[in-house]
Amino acid sequence: MASEVKASGQSLEQFLLLAKTVRGAALVALINQLLEVPGVYVFGEFLEIPNIQELMTGPYAPSYQLLSLFAYGTFSDYMANAANLPALTAAQKNKLRHLSIVSMAARVKCIPYSVLLLELELKNLRELEDLIIEAIYADVVQGKLDQRNQLLEVDYSIGRDIRPQDISSMARTLQEWCSSCEAVLIGIEDQIGRADQYKEHQLKVKQQVDSEVLNLKKTLKATGGSVQESEQHVMETREPAAPPDQRQSAKKASKVKGLRGSGKIWSKSN
């Protein structure tokens, strides 16, 4: 694929050099070859060459209009004005149909077969799928054929030439995109600021807790206690009091224990 791209670039440069040196009928023949050669799908540079601009008026004006149509138009545009334009060869028709697919892919990424058949004026699905496969191999578009749902799913397509009058619209769209990006950036910076504030607050809370723990340890050390003793004291104070019946049984048990442990021995003489 890289070798094909390199070859098409070399062909484009060769045609550009030749277009600057020929005029009249020879230039018209060169345009016909350009519209037919494989791998060349951009034509805006040719329209800027003075020799070609001279064809805008006069007997060769239809050839200039055809070149302009390949740069900006579609196959349906050609068919609508076919009576005033030169006839197309089979290779030129396929190339213009490829460019028409590119134009449709710029608007929607899933193109129904029914729309393609109508816009490209093809008779059946076999012709359509063969044309799409040819465009994929030419690296004009990349995607896949969904035969079950009869769709062309486009992942990528080449760019087409831009009309001079469309540049201001593109600049306006880019400016709107830049404004949207700035708004998103401001929102992100605001969220970062809130996150930093929350982090700073949490650090202060942690420092305060650490300071209180350190002061408590110092206090316990000064009073001769320890952390374990303080924890034990806290646990004892938190133990629930025993119910009244349990306290009474505990008292009786202590009395019995006291009687049994008195150590007195009684004799019959007493």
Buried (B, 14 or more C-beta within 10 A) or exposed (E): EEEEEEEBEEBBEEBEEBBEEBEEEEBBEBBBEBBBBBBBBBBBBBBEBEBBEBBEEEEBEBBBBBBBBBBBBBBBBBBEEEEEBBEBEEEBBBBBBBBBBBBBBEEEBEBBBEEBBEBBEBEEBEEBBEBBEBBBEBBBBEBEBEEEEBBBEBEEBBEBBEEEEEEEEEEEEEEEEEEEEEEEEEEEEEEEEEEEEEEEEEEEEEEEEEEEEEEEEEEBEEEEEEEEEBEEEEEEEEEEEEEEEEEEEEEEEEEEEEEEEEEEEEEEEE
